[in-house]
Amino acid sequence: AHIGSANYIRLLKSPDFARIVRTTLVYTFVSVVGWIVVSMVTALLSNVQIPGRTIIRVITTLPWAIPEVASCLIWSWILNYDFGVLNYLLQSKGLIKEAVGWLIDPAVALSSVLLVTIWQIFPLSSMVLLAGLQGIPSELYEAARIDGGNSLQIFRYVTLPSLKPIANLLILLTAIWSIRRFTVIWVLTRGGPAMATETIVINVYHNAFRNFDMGYACAVGVVGLILSLILTAIYFMFQAKTEAY
């Protein structure tokens, strides 16, 4: 067993650890980008007067209402290689010839986990953004229309700046949550196949509770903490720079 700084030296020399950090960063970045797109689209749809708006709001809230473990188990059945609903539907429509190993193929496992992650996290953010949209004074939109602004210009110069403080905070929280997210990855893949979905948190669990290498697990955990602190520092630096203008 290694102690003290020896764990960090071992960590830095490990080719697997570099891969784990890269996977964590990719997972975090795609989670945030996917969240931004899906949350904004659903919030805008829920805010406009269109038929079925109530249904859209219910559907938007549903993933958040389902317990995390239960929703992951449902998705593991949907994405199952042998009897999953997704493969059945795609094959019946002729979109794929052979079943896809959504959770057992290293080439697509991370994408599958990201799909489930975004599906789980976007409802809360969407509701927060919807509250922000409803808090924008209607006078701002009226003034923009009087000045001849079209829908795209109004969205760019009125809606987005008004939502920016809320969105920036949600981006920070989503990034930190993504770095430390455990349940969805563990239930779906346990970090596999071939470490394709193994993030820092999953690696900490493997080392601490399977290999019983607590020292090394703590060293890995410290790296995860440092990544979270770096993201937080970047957020506050960006926030201070924005307020300065």
C-alpha positions as CSV (number, residue, x, y, z in Angstrom):
1,A,0.0,0.0,0.0
2,H,1.2,3.5,-0.8
3,I,0.9,6.4,1.7
4,G,1.0,10.2,1.5
5,S,2.6,11.7,-1.6
6,A,3.3,8.3,-3.1
7,N,-0.4,8.0,-4.0
8,Y,-0.2,11.2,-6.0
9,I,2.9,10.1,-7.8
10,R,1.3,6.8,-8.6
11,L,-1.8,8.6,-9.8
12,L,0.1,10.9,-12.1
13,K,2.0,8.0,-13.6
14,S,-1.1,6.0,-14.2
15,P,-2.3,6.0,-17.9
16,D,-5.7,4.9,-16.7
17,F,-6.1,8.0,-14.6
18,A,-5.5,10.3,-17.5
19,R,-8.2,8.5,-19.4
20,I,-10.6,8.8,-16.4
21,V,-10.0,12.6,-16.1
22,R,-10.6,12.9,-19.8
23,T,-13.8,10.9,-19.6
24,T,-14.9,13.1,-16.6
25,L,-14.3,16.3,-18.5
26,V,-16.1,15.0,-21.7
27,Y,-19.0,13.8,-19.6
28,T,-19.2,17.2,-17.8
29,F,-18.9,19.3,-20.9
30,V,-21.5,17.4,-22.9
31,S,-23.9,17.2,-20.0
32,V,-23.7,21.0,-19.6
33,V,-24.2,21.7,-23.4
34,G,-27.0,19.2,-23.6
35,W,-28.7,20.6,-20.6
36,I,-28.4,24.2,-22.1
37,V,-30.1,23.2,-25.3
38,V,-32.8,20.9,-24.0
39,S,-33.7,23.1,-21.0
40,M,-33.9,26.3,-23.0
41,V,-36.0,24.7,-25.7
42,T,-38.5,23.2,-23.3
43,A,-38.6,26.4,-21.2
44,L,-39.4,28.4,-24.3
45,L,-42.1,26.0,-25.4
46,S,-43.6,26.0,-21.9
47,N,-43.7,29.8,-21.9
48,V,-45.5,30.4,-25.2
49,Q,-49.2,30.2,-25.7
50,I,-49.5,27.1,-27.8
51,P,-52.0,24.1,-27.8
52,G,-50.9,21.4,-25.4
53,R,-48.7,23.7,-23.3
54,T,-49.8,21.9,-20.1
55,I,-48.9,18.6,-21.5
56,I,-45.5,19.9,-22.4
57,R,-45.0,21.1,-18.8
58,V,-46.1,17.7,-17.4
59,I,-43.7,15.8,-19.7
60,T,-40.9,18.2,-18.9
61,T,-41.4,17.6,-15.2
62,L,-41.8,13.8,-15.4
63,P,-38.1,12.8,-15.5
64,W,-37.4,14.8,-12.3
65,A,-40.4,13.2,-10.5
66,I,-39.1,9.6,-11.1
67,P,-36.6,8.4,-8.4
68,E,-33.1,8.4,-9.9
69,V,-32.4,4.6,-9.4
70,A,-35.8,3.7,-10.8
71,S,-35.4,5.8,-13.9
72,C,-31.9,4.3,-14.4
73,L,-33.3,0.8,-14.2
74,I,-36.0,1.7,-16.7
75,W,-33.4,3.1,-19.1
76,S,-31.2,0.0,-18.6
77,W,-34.1,-2.1,-19.8
78,I,-34.8,0.2,-22.7
79,L,-31.1,0.1,-23.8
80,N,-30.6,-3.6,-23.2
81,Y,-28.8,-5.3,-26.0
82,D,-30.8,-8.5,-26.1
83,F,-34.4,-7.4,-25.3
84,G,-34.3,-3.6,-25.2
85,V,-37.2,-1.6,-26.5
86,L,-34.9,0.8,-28.4
87,N,-33.2,-1.8,-30.4
88,Y,-36.5,-3.5,-31.2
89,L,-38.1,-0.2,-32.4
90,L,-35.1,0.8,-34.5
91,Q,-34.8,-2.7,-36.1
92,S,-38.6,-2.9,-36.8
93,K,-38.4,0.5,-38.6
94,G,-35.3,-0.7,-40.6
95,L,-33.1,2.0,-39.1
96,I,-30.5,-0.5,-37.9
97,K,-29.7,-4.0,-39.2
98,E,-28.2,-5.4,-36.0
99,A,-28.8,-4.7,-32.3
100,V,-26.6,-1.9,-30.9
101,G,-24.8,-2.5,-27.6
102,W,-25.9,0.8,-26.1
103,L,-24.4,0.0,-22.7
104,I,-21.9,-2.8,-23.6
105,D,-20.1,-1.2,-26.6
106,P,-17.3,1.1,-25.6
107,A,-17.9,3.2,-28.7
108,V,-21.4,4.2,-27.7
109,A,-21.7,3.5,-23.9
110,L,-20.7,7.1,-22.9
111,S,-23.1,8.6,-25.3
112,S,-25.9,6.4,-23.9
113,V,-25.0,7.4,-20.3
114,L,-25.0,11.1,-21.4
115,L,-28.5,10.7,-23.0
116,V,-29.9,9.4,-19.7
117,T,-28.0,12.0,-17.7
118,I,-29.4,14.9,-19.7
119,W,-32.9,13.4,-19.6
120,Q,-32.7,13.3,-15.8
121,I,-31.2,16.7,-15.1
122,F,-32.9,19.0,-17.6
123,P,-36.4,19.3,-15.9
124,L,-35.2,21.3,-12.9
125,S,-33.2,23.6,-15.0
126,S,-36.1,24.0,-17.4
127,M,-38.4,25.0,-14.6
128,V,-35.9,27.5,-13.2
129,L,-35.5,29.0,-16.7
130,L,-39.2,29.1,-17.2
131,A,-39.6,31.1,-13.9
132,G,-36.9,33.4,-15.3
133,L,-38.7,33.9,-18.6
134,Q,-42.0,34.7,-16.8
135,G,-40.2,37.2,-14.7
136,I,-39.0,39.3,-17.7
137,P,-41.1,42.5,-17.9
138,S,-43.4,42.5,-20.9
139,E,-42.5,46.2,-21.4
140,L,-39.0,45.1,-22.6
141,Y,-40.6,42.9,-25.4
142,E,-43.0,45.7,-26.4
143,A,-40.1,48.2,-26.6
144,A,-38.1,45.8,-28.7
145,R,-41.0,45.2,-31.1
146,I,-41.6,49.0,-31.4
147,D,-38.0,49.4,-32.4
148,G,-38.5,46.9,-35.2
149,G,-36.8,43.8,-33.6
150,N,-37.8,40.4,-35.0
151,S,-38.2,37.3,-32.9
152,L,-34.5,36.2,-33.2
153,Q,-33.3,39.7,-32.3
154,I,-35.6,39.9,-29.3
155,F,-34.4,36.5,-28.1
156,R,-30.8,37.5,-28.5
157,Y,-31.0,41.0,-27.0
158,V,-33.8,40.8,-24.5
159,T,-34.4,37.2,-23.4
160,L,-30.8,35.9,-23.2
161,P,-29.4,38.9,-21.3
162,S,-32.3,38.6,-18.8
163,L,-31.7,34.9,-18.3
164,K,-27.9,35.2,-18.1
165,P,-27.5,35.4,-14.3
166,I,-29.7,32.4,-13.8
167,A,-28.2,30.4,-16.6
168,N,-24.6,31.1,-15.4
169,L,-25.4,29.8,-11.9
170,L,-27.2,26.7,-13.4
171,I,-24.2,26.0,-15.6
172,L,-21.9,26.0,-12.6
173,L,-24.2,23.8,-10.6
174,T,-24.7,21.4,-13.5
175,A,-20.9,21.1,-14.1
176,I,-20.2,20.4,-10.4
177,W,-23.1,17.9,-10.3
178,S,-21.7,16.2,-13.4
179,I,-18.3,15.8,-11.9
180,R,-19.7,14.1,-8.8
181,R,-22.6,12.2,-10.4
182,F,-22.5,8.5,-9.4
183,T,-25.9,6.8,-9.5
184,V,-26.7,7.0,-13.2
185,I,-23.3,5.8,-14.3
186,W,-23.1,3.0,-11.7
187,V,-26.6,1.6,-12.3
188,L,-26.2,1.7,-16.1
189,T,-22.5,0.6,-16.7
190,R,-20.6,0.5,-13.4
191,G,-17.9,2.5,-15.3
192,G,-17.6,0.0,-18.1
193,P,-17.3,-1.4,-20.7
194,A,-13.5,-1.3,-20.7
195,M,-13.6,1.9,-18.5
196,A,-15.4,3.8,-21.3
197,T,-17.7,5.5,-18.8
198,E,-15.5,5.5,-15.7
199,T,-15.4,8.9,-14.2
200,I,-13.4,10.2,-11.1
201,V,-16.3,9.3,-8.7
202,I,-16.7,5.8,-10.1
203,N,-12.9,5.3,-9.8
204,V,-13.0,6.4,-6.2
205,Y,-15.6,3.9,-5.5
206,H,-13.7,1.1,-7.2
207,N,-10.5,1.8,-5.4
208,A,-12.1,2.4,-2.0
209,F,-14.7,-0.3,-1.7
210,R,-13.6,-2.9,-4.2
211,N,-9.8,-2.7,-4.1
212,F,-9.8,-1.4,-0.5
213,D,-7.0,1.1,-1.4
214,M,-8.3,4.0,0.6
215,G,-5.2,6.1,0.2
216,Y,-5.2,6.1,-3.5
217,A,-9.0,6.6,-3.5
218,C,-8.6,9.7,-1.4
219,A,-5.9,11.0,-3.8
220,V,-8.3,10.5,-6.7
221,G,-11.0,12.3,-4.7
222,V,-8.8,15.2,-4.1
223,V,-8.3,15.6,-7.8
224,G,-12.1,15.7,-8.3
225,L,-12.3,18.3,-5.6
226,I,-9.7,20.4,-7.3
227,L,-11.6,20.2,-10.6
228,S,-14.8,21.4,-8.9
229,L,-12.8,24.3,-7.3
230,I,-11.3,25.3,-10.6
231,L,-14.8,25.4,-12.2
232,T,-16.1,27.5,-9.3
233,A,-13.1,29.9,-9.5
234,I,-13.7,30.3,-13.3
235,Y,-17.4,31.0,-12.6
236,F,-16.7,33.8,-10.1
237,M,-13.9,35.3,-12.2
238,F,-16.3,35.4,-15.2
239,Q,-19.0,36.8,-13.0
240,A,-16.8,39.6,-11.6
241,K,-15.6,40.4,-15.1
242,T,-19.1,40.6,-16.4
243,E,-20.2,42.9,-13.5
244,A,-17.2,45.1,-14.1
245,Y,-18.7,46.0,-17.5
